[in-house]
Amino acid sequence: YFDTLTGFRIAGIYGRNSVTNYPIQGSAFHCLLWALIRLNKWLRKHKFKTQIIGQIHDSMLLDAAPNELADVLAKAKHLLCVELELHWKWLIVPMEIDAEVSPVGGSWLDKQTITI
């Protein structure tokens, strides 16, 4: 077995690729999960209409109310780029986030990168 930087123990028989990948991918997922949980609590506390509807690979997927988008993205950026590094001191590389937004009624095909 081996332990990840986030405190999870991974046990079993794994190949070389898995053993080298799990600590990185697992810790990255736990960072995203940490932020998702805090963002969800913040959204509920402030009675936002925006909802977290999933996560895909290394991304949060939100159904955002247009009038809340700037505040939600600012909070997500603060969580991931400031608070996350304070929570886990082993993070030594500054975090960055990107955002893509589809217009109301649009599809993923319509996504545009926006600046946060």
Phi and psi restraints in degrees (range 20) as a CNS / XPLOR table:
assign (resid 1 and name C) (resid 2 and name N)
       (resid 2 and name CA) (resid 2 and name C) 1.0 -148.0 20.0 2
assign (resid 2 and name N) (resid 2 and name CA)
       (resid 2 and name C) (resid 3 and name N) 1.0 155.6 20.0 2
assign (resid 2 and name C) (resid 3 and name N)
       (resid 3 and name CA) (resid 3 and name C) 1.0 -104.8 20.0 2
assign (resid 3 and name N) (resid 3 and name CA)
       (resid 3 and name C) (resid 4 and name N) 1.0 141.4 20.0 2
assign (resid 3 and name C) (resid 4 and name N)
       (resid 4 and name CA) (resid 4 and name C) 1.0 -85.8 20.0 2
assign (resid 4 and name N) (resid 4 and name CA)
       (resid 4 and name C) (resid 5 and name N) 1.0 167.9 20.0 2
assign (resid 4 and name C) (resid 5 and name N)
       (resid 5 and name CA) (resid 5 and name C) 1.0 -65.6 20.0 2
assign (resid 5 and name N) (resid 5 and name CA)
       (resid 5 and name C) (resid 6 and name N) 1.0 -19.4 20.0 2
assign (resid 5 and name C) (resid 6 and name N)
       (resid 6 and name CA) (resid 6 and name C) 1.0 -92.0 20.0 2
assign (resid 6 and name N) (resid 6 and name CA)
       (resid 6 and name C) (resid 7 and name N) 1.0 3.0 20.0 2
assign (resid 6 and name C) (resid 7 and name N)
       (resid 7 and name CA) (resid 7 and name C) 1.0 96.7 20.0 2
assign (resid 7 and name N) (resid 7 and name CA)
       (resid 7 and name C) (resid 8 and name N) 1.0 5.3 20.0 2
assign (resid 7 and name C) (resid 8 and name N)
       (resid 8 and name CA) (resid 8 and name C) 1.0 -90.8 20.0 2
assign (resid 8 and name N) (resid 8 and name CA)
       (resid 8 and name C) (resid 9 and name N) 1.0 142.3 20.0 2
assign (resid 8 and name C) (resid 9 and name N)
       (resid 9 and name CA) (resid 9 and name C) 1.0 -101.4 20.0 2
assign (resid 9 and name N) (resid 9 and name CA)
       (resid 9 and name C) (resid 10 and name N) 1.0 130.3 20.0 2
assign (resid 9 and name C) (resid 10 and name N)
       (resid 10 and name CA) (resid 10 and name C) 1.0 -112.9 20.0 2
assign (resid 10 and name N) (resid 10 and name CA)
       (resid 10 and name C) (resid 11 and name N) 1.0 118.4 20.0 2
assign (resid 10 and name C) (resid 11 and name N)
       (resid 11 and name CA) (resid 11 and name C) 1.0 -123.4 20.0 2
assign (resid 11 and name N) (resid 11 and name CA)
       (resid 11 and name C) (resid 12 and name N) 1.0 149.2 20.0 2
assign (resid 11 and name C) (resid 12 and name N)
       (resid 12 and name CA) (resid 12 and name C) 1.0 139.3 20.0 2
assign (resid 12 and name N) (resid 12 and name CA)
       (resid 12 and name C) (resid 13 and name N) 1.0 -173.2 20.0 2
assign (resid 12 and name C) (resid 13 and name N)
       (resid 13 and name CA) (resid 13 and name C) 1.0 -105.4 20.0 2
assign (resid 13 and name N) (resid 13 and name CA)
       (resid 13 and name C) (resid 14 and name N) 1.0 118.7 20.0 2
assign (resid 13 and name C) (resid 14 and name N)
       (resid 14 and name CA) (resid 14 and name C) 1.0 -130.9 20.0 2
assign (resid 14 and name N) (resid 14 and name CA)
       (resid 14 and name C) (resid 15 and name N) 1.0 154.1 20.0 2
assign (resid 14 and name C) (resid 15 and name N)
       (resid 15 and name CA) (resid 15 and name C) 1.0 -78.4 20.0 2
assign (resid 15 and name N) (resid 15 and name CA)
       (resid 15 and name C) (resid 16 and name N) 1.0 171.7 20.0 2
assign (resid 15 and name C) (resid 16 and name N)
       (resid 16 and name CA) (resid 16 and name C) 1.0 -58.3 20.0 2
assign (resid 16 and name N) (resid 16 and name CA)
       (resid 16 and name C) (resid 17 and name N) 1.0 -44.5 20.0 2
assign (resid 16 and name C) (resid 17 and name N)
       (resid 17 and name CA) (resid 17 and name C) 1.0 -59.8 20.0 2
assign (resid 17 and name N) (resid 17 and name CA)
       (resid 17 and name C) (resid 18 and name N) 1.0 -42.4 20.0 2
assign (resid 17 and name C) (resid 18 and name N)
       (resid 18 and name CA) (resid 18 and name C) 1.0 -66.2 20.0 2
assign (resid 18 and name N) (resid 18 and name CA)
       (resid 18 and name C) (resid 19 and name N) 1.0 -43.9 20.0 2
assign (resid 18 and name C) (resid 19 and name N)
       (resid 19 and name CA) (resid 19 and name C) 1.0 -64.4 20.0 2
assign (resid 19 and name N) (resid 19 and name CA)
       (resid 19 and name C) (resid 20 and name N) 1.0 -34.6 20.0 2
assign (resid 19 and name C) (resid 20 and name N)
       (resid 20 and name CA) (resid 20 and name C) 1.0 -83.8 20.0 2
assign (resid 20 and name N) (resid 20 and name CA)
       (resid 20 and name C) (resid 21 and name N) 1.0 -24.3 20.0 2
assign (resid 20 and name C) (resid 21 and name N)
       (resid 21 and name CA) (resid 21 and name C) 1.0 -88.2 20.0 2
assign (resid 21 and name N) (resid 21 and name CA)
       (resid 21 and name C) (resid 22 and name N) 1.0 -41.2 20.0 2
assign (resid 21 and name C) (resid 22 and name N)
       (resid 22 and name CA) (resid 22 and name C) 1.0 -56.0 20.0 2
assign (resid 22 and name N) (resid 22 and name CA)
       (resid 22 and name C) (resid 23 and name N) 1.0 -45.4 20.0 2
assign (resid 22 and name C) (resid 23 and name N)
       (resid 23 and name CA) (resid 23 and name C) 1.0 -61.2 20.0 2
assign (resid 23 and name N) (resid 23 and name CA)
       (resid 23 and name C) (resid 24 and name N) 1.0 -35.7 20.0 2
assign (resid 23 and name C) (resid 24 and name N)
       (resid 24 and name CA) (resid 24 and name C) 1.0 -78.4 20.0 2
assign (resid 24 and name N) (resid 24 and name CA)
       (resid 24 and name C) (resid 25 and name N) 1.0 -54.0 20.0 2
assign (resid 24 and name C) (resid 25 and name N)
       (resid 25 and name CA) (resid 25 and name C) 1.0 -63.7 20.0 2
assign (resid 25 and name N) (resid 25 and name CA)
       (resid 25 and name C) (resid 26 and name N) 1.0 -40.5 20.0 2
assign (resid 25 and name C) (resid 26 and name N)
       (resid 26 and name CA) (resid 26 and name C) 1.0 -64.4 20.0 2
assign (resid 26 and name N) (resid 26 and name CA)
       (resid 26 and name C) (resid 27 and name N) 1.0 -46.0 20.0 2
assign (resid 26 and name C) (resid 27 and name N)
       (resid 27 and name CA) (resid 27 and name C) 1.0 -65.2 20.0 2
assign (resid 27 and name N) (resid 27 and name CA)
       (resid 27 and name C) (resid 28 and name N) 1.0 -38.4 20.0 2
assign (resid 27 and name C) (resid 28 and name N)
       (resid 28 and name CA) (resid 28 and name C) 1.0 -63.4 20.0 2
assign (resid 28 and name N) (resid 28 and name CA)
       (resid 28 and name C) (resid 29 and name N) 1.0 -42.6 20.0 2
assign (resid 28 and name C) (resid 29 and name N)
       (resid 29 and name CA) (resid 29 and name C) 1.0 -63.9 20.0 2
assign (resid 29 and name N) (resid 29 and name CA)
       (resid 29 and name C) (resid 30 and name N) 1.0 -40.3 20.0 2
assign (resid 29 and name C) (resid 30 and name N)
       (resid 30 and name CA) (resid 30 and name C) 1.0 -65.2 20.0 2
assign (resid 30 and name N) (resid 30 and name CA)
       (resid 30 and name C) (resid 31 and name N) 1.0 -33.5 20.0 2
assign (resid 30 and name C) (resid 31 and name N)
       (resid 31 and name CA) (resid 31 and name C) 1.0 -63.7 20.0 2
assign (resid 31 and name N) (resid 31 and name CA)
       (resid 31 and name C) (resid 32 and name N) 1.0 -45.5 20.0 2
assign (resid 31 and name C) (resid 32 and name N)
       (resid 32 and name CA) (resid 32 and name C) 1.0 -63.4 20.0 2
assign (resid 32 and name N) (resid 32 and name CA)
       (resid 32 and name C) (resid 33 and name N) 1.0 -44.2 20.0 2
assign (resid 32 and name C) (resid 33 and name N)
       (resid 33 and name CA) (resid 33 and name C) 1.0 -62.1 20.0 2
assign (resid 33 and name N) (resid 33 and name CA)
       (resid 33 and name C) (resid 34 and name N) 1.0 -41.1 20.0 2
assign (resid 33 and name C) (resid 34 and name N)
       (resid 34 and name CA) (resid 34 and name C) 1.0 -56.7 20.0 2
assign (resid 34 and name N) (resid 34 and name CA)
       (resid 34 and name C) (resid 35 and name N) 1.0 -46.3 20.0 2
assign (resid 34 and name C) (resid 35 and name N)
       (resid 35 and name CA) (resid 35 and name C) 1.0 -69.9 20.0 2
assign (resid 35 and name N) (resid 35 and name CA)
       (resid 35 and name C) (resid 36 and name N) 1.0 -40.1 20.0 2
assign (resid 35 and name C) (resid 36 and name N)
       (resid 36 and name CA) (resid 36 and name C) 1.0 -59.3 20.0 2
assign (resid 36 and name N) (resid 36 and name CA)
       (resid 36 and name C) (resid 37 and name N) 1.0 -43.5 20.0 2
assign (resid 36 and name C) (resid 37 and name N)
       (resid 37 and name CA) (resid 37 and name C) 1.0 -62.7 20.0 2
assign (resid 37 and name N) (resid 37 and name CA)
       (resid 37 and name C) (resid 38 and name N) 1.0 -46.0 20.0 2
assign (resid 37 and name C) (resid 38 and name N)
       (resid 38 and name CA) (resid 38 and name C) 1.0 -69.5 20.0 2
assign (resid 38 and name N) (resid 38 and name CA)
       (resid 38 and name C) (resid 39 and name N) 1.0 -37.6 20.0 2
assign (resid 38 and name C) (resid 39 and name N)
       (resid 39 and name CA) (resid 39 and name C) 1.0 -64.6 20.0 2
assign (resid 39 and name N) (resid 39 and name CA)
       (resid 39 and name C) (resid 40 and name N) 1.0 -42.0 20.0 2
assign (resid 39 and name C) (resid 40 and name N)
       (resid 40 and name CA) (resid 40 and name C) 1.0 -62.4 20.0 2
assign (resid 40 and name N) (resid 40 and name CA)
       (resid 40 and name C) (resid 41 and name N) 1.0 -42.1 20.0 2
assign (resid 40 and name C) (resid 41 and name N)
       (resid 41 and name CA) (resid 41 and name C) 1.0 -62.5 20.0 2
assign (resid 41 and name N) (resid 41 and name CA)
       (resid 41 and name C) (resid 42 and name N) 1.0 -41.4 20.0 2
assign (resid 41 and name C) (resid 42 and name N)
       (resid 42 and name CA) (resid 42 and name C) 1.0 -64.9 20.0 2
assign (resid 42 and name N) (resid 42 and name CA)
       (resid 42 and name C) (resid 43 and name N) 1.0 -43.8 20.0 2
assign (resid 42 and name C) (resid 43 and name N)
       (resid 43 and name CA) (resid 43 and name C) 1.0 -59.8 20.0 2
assign (resid 43 and name N) (resid 43 and name CA)
       (resid 43 and name C) (resid 44 and name N) 1.0 -43.3 20.0 2
assign (resid 43 and name C) (resid 44 and name N)
       (resid 44 and name CA) (resid 44 and name C) 1.0 -68.2 20.0 2
assign (resid 44 and name N) (resid 44 and name CA)
       (resid 44 and name C) (resid 45 and name N) 1.0 -43.1 20.0 2
assign (resid 44 and name C) (resid 45 and name N)
       (resid 45 and name CA) (resid 45 and name C) 1.0 -58.7 20.0 2
assign (resid 45 and name N) (resid 45 and name CA)
       (resid 45 and name C) (resid 46 and name N) 1.0 -40.0 20.0 2
assign (resid 45 and name C) (resid 46 and name N)
       (resid 46 and name CA) (resid 46 and name C) 1.0 -95.1 20.0 2
assign (resid 46 and name N) (resid 46 and name CA)
       (resid 46 and name C) (resid 47 and name N) 1.0 8.9 20.0 2
assign (resid 46 and name C) (resid 47 and name N)
       (resid 47 and name CA) (resid 47 and name C) 1.0 54.6 20.0 2
assign (resid 47 and name N) (resid 47 and name CA)
       (resid 47 and name C) (resid 48 and name N) 1.0 42.6 20.0 2
assign (resid 47 and name C) (resid 48 and name N)
       (resid 48 and name CA) (resid 48 and name C) 1.0 -74.4 20.0 2
assign (resid 48 and name N) (resid 48 and name CA)
       (resid 48 and name C) (resid 49 and name N) 1.0 153.2 20.0 2
assign (resid 48 and name C) (resid 49 and name N)
       (resid 49 and name CA) (resid 49 and name C) 1.0 -84.7 20.0 2
assign (resid 49 and name N) (resid 49 and name CA)
       (resid 49 and name C) (resid 50 and name N) 1.0 -23.5 20.0 2
assign (resid 49 and name C) (resid 50 and name N)
       (resid 50 and name CA) (resid 50 and name C) 1.0 -57.9 20.0 2
assign (resid 50 and name N) (resid 50 and name CA)
       (resid 50 and name C) (resid 51 and name N) 1.0 138.1 20.0 2
assign (resid 50 and name C) (resid 51 and name N)
       (resid 51 and name CA) (resid 51 and name C) 1.0 -128.7 20.0 2
assign (resid 51 and name N) (resid 51 and name CA)
       (resid 51 and name C) (resid 52 and name N) 1.0 145.1 20.0 2
assign (resid 51 and name C) (resid 52 and name N)
       (resid 52 and name CA) (resid 52 and name C) 1.0 -84.2 20.0 2
assign (resid 52 and name N) (resid 52 and name CA)
       (resid 52 and name C) (resid 53 and name N) 1.0 121.5 20.0 2
assign (resid 52 and name C) (resid 53 and name N)
       (resid 53 and name CA) (resid 53 and name C) 1.0 -110.2 20.0 2
assign (resid 53 and name N) (resid 53 and name CA)
       (resid 53 and name C) (resid 54 and name N) 1.0 -2.3 20.0 2
assign (resid 53 and name C) (resid 54 and name N)
       (resid 54 and name CA) (resid 54 and name C) 1.0 165.3 20.0 2
assign (resid 54 and name N) (resid 54 and name CA)
       (resid 54 and name C) (resid 55 and name N) 1.0 -178.3 20.0 2
assign (resid 54 and name C) (resid 55 and name N)
       (resid 55 and name CA) (resid 55 and name C) 1.0 -140.7 20.0 2
assign (resid 55 and name N) (resid 55 and name CA)
       (resid 55 and name C) (resid 56 and name N) 1.0 137.7 20.0 2
assign (resid 55 and name C) (resid 56 and name N)
       (resid 56 and name CA) (resid 56 and name C) 1.0 -128.0 20.0 2
assign (resid 56 and name N) (resid 56 and name CA)
       (resid 56 and name C) (resid 57 and name N) 1.0 117.6 20.0 2
assign (resid 56 and name C) (resid 57 and name N)
       (resid 57 and name CA) (resid 57 and name C) 1.0 54.9 20.0 2
assign (resid 57 and name N) (resid 57 and name CA)
       (resid 57 and name C) (resid 58 and name N) 1.0 -105.1 20.0 2
assign (resid 57 and name C) (resid 58 and name N)
       (resid 58 and name CA) (resid 58 and name C) 1.0 -113.5 20.0 2
assign (resid 58 and name N) (resid 58 and name CA)
       (resid 58 and name C) (resid 59 and name N) 1.0 28.0 20.0 2
assign (resid 58 and name C) (resid 59 and name N)
       (resid 59 and name CA) (resid 59 and name C) 1.0 -126.6 20.0 2
assign (resid 59 and name N) (resid 59 and name CA)
       (resid 59 and name C) (resid 60 and name N) 1.0 147.2 20.0 2
assign (resid 59 and name C) (resid 60 and name N)
       (resid 60 and name CA) (resid 60 and name C) 1.0 -88.6 20.0 2
assign (resid 60 and name N) (resid 60 and name CA)
       (resid 60 and name C) (resid 61 and name N) 1.0 139.9 20.0 2
assign (resid 60 and name C) (resid 61 and name N)
       (resid 61 and name CA) (resid 61 and name C) 1.0 -115.4 20.0 2
assign (resid 61 and name N) (resid 61 and name CA)
       (resid 61 and name C) (resid 62 and name N) 1.0 118.4 20.0 2
assign (resid 61 and name C) (resid 62 and name N)
       (resid 62 and name CA) (resid 62 and name C) 1.0 -119.2 20.0 2
assign (resid 62 and name N) (resid 62 and name CA)
       (resid 62 and name C) (resid 63 and name N) 1.0 148.7 20.0 2
assign (resid 62 and name C) (resid 63 and name N)
       (resid 63 and name CA) (resid 63 and name C) 1.0 -106.6 20.0 2
assign (resid 63 and name N) (resid 63 and name CA)
       (resid 63 and name C) (resid 64 and name N) 1.0 96.7 20.0 2
assign (resid 63 and name C) (resid 64 and name N)
       (resid 64 and name CA) (resid 64 and name C) 1.0 -100.3 20.0 2
assign (resid 64 and name N) (resid 64 and name CA)
       (resid 64 and name C) (resid 65 and name N) 1.0 134.7 20.0 2
assign (resid 64 and name C) (resid 65 and name N)
       (resid 65 and name CA) (resid 65 and name C) 1.0 -69.5 20.0 2
assign (resid 65 and name N) (resid 65 and name CA)
       (resid 65 and name C) (resid 66 and name N) 1.0 130.7 20.0 2
assign (resid 65 and name C) (resid 66 and name N)
       (resid 66 and name CA) (resid 66 and name C) 1.0 -53.0 20.0 2
assign (resid 66 and name N) (resid 66 and name CA)
       (resid 66 and name C) (resid 67 and name N) 1.0 -38.9 20.0 2
assign (resid 66 and name C) (resid 67 and name N)
       (resid 67 and name CA) (resid 67 and name C) 1.0 -76.0 20.0 2
assign (resid 67 and name N) (resid 67 and name CA)
       (resid 67 and name C) (resid 68 and name N) 1.0 -8.5 20.0 2
assign (resid 67 and name C) (resid 68 and name N)
       (resid 68 and name CA) (resid 68 and name C) 1.0 -105.3 20.0 2
assign (resid 68 and name N) (resid 68 and name CA)
       (resid 68 and name C) (resid 69 and name N) 1.0 -10.8 20.0 2
assign (resid 68 and name C) (resid 69 and name N)
       (resid 69 and name CA) (resid 69 and name C) 1.0 -53.8 20.0 2
assign (resid 69 and name N) (resid 69 and name CA)
       (resid 69 and name C) (resid 70 and name N) 1.0 -49.3 20.0 2
assign (resid 69 and name C) (resid 70 and name N)
       (resid 70 and name CA) (resid 70 and name C) 1.0 -61.8 20.0 2
assign (resid 70 and name N) (resid 70 and name CA)
       (resid 70 and name C) (resid 71 and name N) 1.0 -42.6 20.0 2
assign (resid 70 and name C) (resid 71 and name N)
       (resid 71 and name CA) (resid 71 and name C) 1.0 -66.6 20.0 2
assign (resid 71 and name N) (resid 71 and name CA)
       (resid 71 and name C) (resid 72 and name N) 1.0 -41.6 20.0 2
assign (resid 71 and name C) (resid 72 and name N)
       (resid 72 and name CA) (resid 72 and name C) 1.0 -66.7 20.0 2
assign (resid 72 and name N) (resid 72 and name CA)
       (resid 72 and name C) (resid 73 and name N) 1.0 -43.7 20.0 2
assign (resid 72 and name C) (resid 73 and name N)
       (resid 73 and name CA) (resid 73 and name C) 1.0 -66.2 20.0 2
assign (resid 73 and name N) (resid 73 and name CA)
       (resid 73 and name C) (resid 74 and name N) 1.0 -37.3 20.0 2
assign (resid 73 and name C) (resid 74 and name N)
       (resid 74 and name CA) (resid 74 and name C) 1.0 -63.7 20.0 2
assign (resid 74 and name N) (resid 74 and name CA)
       (resid 74 and name C) (resid 75 and name N) 1.0 -41.2 20.0 2
assign (resid 74 and name C) (resid 75 and name N)
       (resid 75 and name CA) (resid 75 and name C) 1.0 -66.5 20.0 2
assign (resid 75 and name N) (resid 75 and name CA)
       (resid 75 and name C) (resid 76 and name N) 1.0 -43.4 20.0 2
assign (resid 75 and name C) (resid 76 and name N)
       (resid 76 and name CA) (resid 76 and name C) 1.0 -60.2 20.0 2
assign (resid 76 and name N) (resid 76 and name CA)
       (resid 76 and name C) (resid 77 and name N) 1.0 -43.0 20.0 2
assign (resid 76 and name C) (resid 77 and name N)
       (resid 77 and name CA) (resid 77 and name C) 1.0 -62.8 20.0 2
assign (resid 77 and name N) (resid 77 and name CA)
       (resid 77 and name C) (resid 78 and name N) 1.0 -43.3 20.0 2
assign (resid 77 and name C) (resid 78 and name N)
       (resid 78 and name CA) (resid 78 and name C) 1.0 -63.4 20.0 2
assign (resid 78 and name N) (resid 78 and name CA)
       (resid 78 and name C) (resid 79 and name N) 1.0 -43.4 20.0 2
assign (resid 78 and name C) (resid 79 and name N)
       (resid 79 and name CA) (resid 79 and name C) 1.0 -60.8 20.0 2
assign (resid 79 and name N) (resid 79 and name CA)
       (resid 79 and name C) (resid 80 and name N) 1.0 -47.8 20.0 2
assign (resid 79 and name C) (resid 80 and name N)
       (resid 80 and name CA) (resid 80 and name C) 1.0 -82.1 20.0 2
assign (resid 80 and name N) (resid 80 and name CA)
       (resid 80 and name C) (resid 81 and name N) 1.0 -27.4 20.0 2
assign (resid 80 and name C) (resid 81 and name N)
       (resid 81 and name CA) (resid 81 and name C) 1.0 -103.2 20.0 2
assign (resid 81 and name N) (resid 81 and name CA)
       (resid 81 and name C) (resid 82 and name N) 1.0 -15.1 20.0 2
assign (resid 81 and name C) (resid 82 and name N)
       (resid 82 and name CA) (resid 82 and name C) 1.0 -122.0 20.0 2
assign (resid 82 and name N) (resid 82 and name CA)
       (resid 82 and name C) (resid 83 and name N) 1.0 -62.7 20.0 2
assign (resid 82 and name C) (resid 83 and name N)
       (resid 83 and name CA) (resid 83 and name C) 1.0 -66.2 20.0 2
assign (resid 83 and name N) (resid 83 and name CA)
       (resid 83 and name C) (resid 84 and name N) 1.0 -36.5 20.0 2
assign (resid 83 and name C) (resid 84 and name N)
       (resid 84 and name CA) (resid 84 and name C) 1.0 -59.9 20.0 2
assign (resid 84 and name N) (resid 84 and name CA)
       (resid 84 and name C) (resid 85 and name N) 1.0 -43.6 20.0 2
assign (resid 84 and name C) (resid 85 and name N)
       (resid 85 and name CA) (resid 85 and name C) 1.0 -68.1 20.0 2
assign (resid 85 and name N) (resid 85 and name CA)
       (resid 85 and name C) (resid 86 and name N) 1.0 -28.3 20.0 2
assign (resid 85 and name C) (resid 86 and name N)
       (resid 86 and name CA) (resid 86 and name C) 1.0 -74.5 20.0 2
assign (resid 86 and name N) (resid 86 and name CA)
       (resid 86 and name C) (resid 87 and name N) 1.0 -33.5 20.0 2
assign (resid 86 and name C) (resid 87 and name N)
       (resid 87 and name CA) (resid 87 and name C) 1.0 -72.5 20.0 2
assign (resid 87 and name N) (resid 87 and name CA)
       (resid 87 and name C) (resid 88 and name N) 1.0 -46.3 20.0 2
assign (resid 87 and name C) (resid 88 and name N)
       (resid 88 and name CA) (resid 88 and name C) 1.0 -115.0 20.0 2
assign (resid 88 and name N) (resid 88 and name CA)
       (resid 88 and name C) (resid 89 and name N) 1.0 102.3 20.0 2
assign (resid 88 and name C) (resid 89 and name N)
       (resid 89 and name CA) (resid 89 and name C) 1.0 -66.1 20.0 2
assign (resid 89 and name N) (resid 89 and name CA)
       (resid 89 and name C) (resid 90 and name N) 1.0 -18.4 20.0 2
assign (resid 89 and name C) (resid 90 and name N)
       (resid 90 and name CA) (resid 90 and name C) 1.0 -72.5 20.0 2
assign (resid 90 and name N) (resid 90 and name CA)
       (resid 90 and name C) (resid 91 and name N) 1.0 -12.6 20.0 2
assign (resid 90 and name C) (resid 91 and name N)
       (resid 91 and name CA) (resid 91 and name C) 1.0 -73.7 20.0 2
assign (resid 91 and name N) (resid 91 and name CA)
       (resid 91 and name C) (resid 92 and name N) 1.0 115.5 20.0 2
assign (resid 91 and name C) (resid 92 and name N)
       (resid 92 and name CA) (resid 92 and name C) 1.0 -115.8 20.0 2
assign (resid 92 and name N) (resid 92 and name CA)
       (resid 92 and name C) (resid 93 and name N) 1.0 -0.3 20.0 2
assign (resid 92 and name C) (resid 93 and name N)
       (resid 93 and name CA) (resid 93 and name C) 1.0 -110.6 20.0 2
assign (resid 93 and name N) (resid 93 and name CA)
       (resid 93 and name C) (resid 94 and name N) 1.0 130.1 20.0 2
assign (resid 93 and name C) (resid 94 and name N)
       (resid 94 and name CA) (resid 94 and name C) 1.0 -58.9 20.0 2
assign (resid 94 and name N) (resid 94 and name CA)
       (resid 94 and name C) (resid 95 and name N) 1.0 134.3 20.0 2
assign (resid 94 and name C) (resid 95 and name N)
       (resid 95 and name CA) (resid 95 and name C) 1.0 -81.6 20.0 2
assign (resid 95 and name N) (resid 95 and name CA)
       (resid 95 and name C) (resid 96 and name N) 1.0 147.9 20.0 2
assign (resid 95 and name C) (resid 96 and name N)
       (resid 96 and name CA) (resid 96 and name C) 1.0 -134.6 20.0 2
assign (resid 96 and name N) (resid 96 and name CA)
       (resid 96 and name C) (resid 97 and name N) 1.0 151.0 20.0 2
assign (resid 96 and name C) (resid 97 and name N)
       (resid 97 and name CA) (resid 97 and name C) 1.0 -131.8 20.0 2
assign (resid 97 and name N) (resid 97 and name CA)
       (resid 97 and name C) (resid 98 and name N) 1.0 154.1 20.0 2
assign (resid 97 and name C) (resid 98 and name N)
       (resid 98 and name CA) (resid 98 and name C) 1.0 -122.3 20.0 2
assign (resid 98 and name N) (resid 98 and name CA)
       (resid 98 and name C) (resid 99 and name N) 1.0 157.1 20.0 2
assign (resid 98 and name C) (resid 99 and name N)
       (resid 99 and name CA) (resid 99 and name C) 1.0 -136.5 20.0 2
assign (resid 99 and name N) (resid 99 and name CA)
       (resid 99 and name C) (resid 100 and name N) 1.0 141.3 20.0 2
assign (resid 99 and name C) (resid 100 and name N)
       (resid 100 and name CA) (resid 100 and name C) 1.0 -125.0 20.0 2
assign (resid 100 and name N) (resid 100 and name CA)
       (resid 100 and name C) (resid 101 and name N) 1.0 139.5 20.0 2
assign (resid 100 and name C) (resid 101 and name N)
       (resid 101 and name CA) (resid 101 and name C) 1.0 -133.3 20.0 2
assign (resid 101 and name N) (resid 101 and name CA)
       (resid 101 and name C) (resid 102 and name N) 1.0 136.2 20.0 2
assign (resid 101 and name C) (resid 102 and name N)
       (resid 102 and name CA) (resid 102 and name C) 1.0 -99.0 20.0 2
assign (resid 102 and name N) (resid 102 and name CA)
       (resid 102 and name C) (resid 103 and name N) 1.0 146.0 20.0 2
assign (resid 102 and name C) (resid 103 and name N)
       (resid 103 and name CA) (resid 103 and name C) 1.0 -67.2 20.0 2
assign (resid 103 and name N) (resid 103 and name CA)
       (resid 103 and name C) (resid 104 and name N) 1.0 159.6 20.0 2
assign (resid 103 and name C) (resid 104 and name N)
       (resid 104 and name CA) (resid 104 and name C) 1.0 -55.5 20.0 2
assign (resid 104 and name N) (resid 104 and name CA)
       (resid 104 and name C) (resid 105 and name N) 1.0 128.3 20.0 2
assign (resid 104 and name C) (resid 105 and name N)
       (resid 105 and name CA) (resid 105 and name C) 1.0 81.6 20.0 2
assign (resid 105 and name N) (resid 105 and name CA)
       (resid 105 and name C) (resid 106 and name N) 1.0 -3.0 20.0 2
assign (resid 105 and name C) (resid 106 and name N)
       (resid 106 and name CA) (resid 106 and name C) 1.0 -85.3 20.0 2
assign (resid 106 and name N) (resid 106 and name CA)
       (resid 106 and name C) (resid 107 and name N) 1.0 174.2 20.0 2
assign (resid 106 and name C) (resid 107 and name N)
       (resid 107 and name CA) (resid 107 and name C) 1.0 -112.5 20.0 2
assign (resid 107 and name N) (resid 107 and name CA)
       (resid 107 and name C) (resid 108 and name N) 1.0 -179.1 20.0 2
assign (resid 107 and name C) (resid 108 and name N)
       (resid 108 and name CA) (resid 108 and name C) 1.0 -63.0 20.0 2
assign (resid 108 and name N) (resid 108 and name CA)
       (resid 108 and name C) (resid 109 and name N) 1.0 -25.9 20.0 2
assign (resid 108 and name C) (resid 109 and name N)
       (resid 109 and name CA) (resid 109 and name C) 1.0 -63.3 20.0 2
assign (resid 109 and name N) (resid 109 and name CA)
       (resid 109 and name C) (resid 110 and name N) 1.0 -26.7 20.0 2
assign (resid 109 and name C) (resid 110 and name N)
       (resid 110 and name CA) (resid 110 and name C) 1.0 -90.5 20.0 2
assign (resid 110 and name N) (resid 110 and name CA)
       (resid 110 and name C) (resid 111 and name N) 1.0 1.2 20.0 2
assign (resid 110 and name C) (resid 111 and name N)
       (resid 111 and name CA) (resid 111 and name C) 1.0 -59.1 20.0 2
assign (resid 111 and name N) (resid 111 and name CA)
       (resid 111 and name C) (resid 112 and name N) 1.0 141.7 20.0 2
assign (resid 111 and name C) (resid 112 and name N)
       (resid 112 and name CA) (resid 112 and name C) 1.0 -129.2 20.0 2
assign (resid 112 and name N) (resid 112 and name CA)
       (resid 112 and name C) (resid 113 and name N) 1.0 140.1 20.0 2
assign (resid 112 and name C) (resid 113 and name N)
       (resid 113 and name CA) (resid 113 and name C) 1.0 -72.0 20.0 2
assign (resid 113 and name N) (resid 113 and name CA)
       (resid 113 and name C) (resid 114 and name N) 1.0 136.1 20.0 2
assign (resid 113 and name C) (resid 114 and name N)
       (resid 114 and name CA) (resid 114 and name C) 1.0 -125.3 20.0 2
assign (resid 114 and name N) (resid 114 and name CA)
       (resid 114 and name C) (resid 115 and name N) 1.0 157.7 20.0 2
assign (resid 114 and name C) (resid 115 and name N)
       (resid 115 and name CA) (resid 115 and name C) 1.0 -90.3 20.0 2
assign (resid 115 and name N) (resid 115 and name CA)
       (resid 115 and name C) (resid 116 and name N) 1.0 135.1 20.0 2
